[in-house]
Amino acid sequence: MTGAEPGVAGTRETVVIDPRFCGPPGTGNGGYVAGLLAARLGGAGEITLRRPPPVATPLEIVAGAGQSVSLVDGPDLIAEGVAGGPDEPVPAGVTLAEARAAGAASRLRAHPEEHPYPGCFVCGPDRGPGDGLGILVGPVAGRDLAADVWSPDGSLAGPGGEVAPEFLWAALDCSGGVGAIGNAAQDGPPWVLGRYAARQAAPVRAGEPHVVVGWRLAAAGRKLTAGSAVFTPAGQLAGLARATWIQLR
């Protein structure tokens, strides 16, 4: 599945991020915002977040030269991206039963008071059923990755039941970050998304249970590199991502 083709350089489009789709308070979820930009790059891309994207604020998506795009708030650059996508190896599948058990074992699900952003649209424990995505990956027994089950709400889908790509990008975002950080109590300041590459490989349908997995690719100082993937109920790869996370000072 792909999004729209890149626009003519200089073309500007006004967008407003609904507060529902927040990450940290008052800012858009990084994966969701990156997915909005990637939709203007053919559906796969690498997005770099430069500033926290504000919610409930008119922003502009600007088509750049070649296959590039940026998100601006007046003179301020919020994010920019280019077409492309990750090519990380896809891990062996996790069954729905394994993913449910892993999600139930998530430390942040057992200890929601430890979550740095409890209102996050994707992984926030304060979000009610159908409001947030409700994804909190936990450790898979015997594997170096984390997983959970995601059954997308119908409000995220079009008339045919297919979930909009930006919600897949959101699901991949937090799942990779939480999976890379690990299941122990968090040490130090919270982490935020910096650079994010993803692609969609198959449709995601509302109401169907999908397996979401996240894992650590690398770690160096205040930087983590995470991988994440979403699989359909039949075990088909639906989306793949690679992300760089930065720990705040």
Secondary structure as UniProt FT lines:
FT   TURN            9..10
FT   STRAND          12..16
FT   HELIX           19..21
FT   TURN            25..26
FT   STRAND          27..28
FT   HELIX           30..38
FT   HELIX           39..41
FT   TURN            42..43
FT   STRAND          45..49
FT   STRAND          58..63
FT   STRAND          68..73
FT   TURN            74..75
FT   STRAND          76..83
FT   HELIX           96..104
FT   HELIX           107..110
FT   HELIX           112..114
FT   TURN            118..119
FT   TURN            121..123
FT   TURN            125..126
FT   TURN            130..131
FT   STRAND          138..139
FT   TURN            141..142
FT   STRAND          146..150
FT   HELIX           154..156
FT   TURN            159..160
FT   STRAND          162..163
FT   HELIX           165..181
FT   STRAND          191..200
FT   TURN            206..207
FT   STRAND          210..220
FT   TURN            221..222
FT   STRAND          223..231
FT   TURN            233..234
FT   STRAND          237..247
//
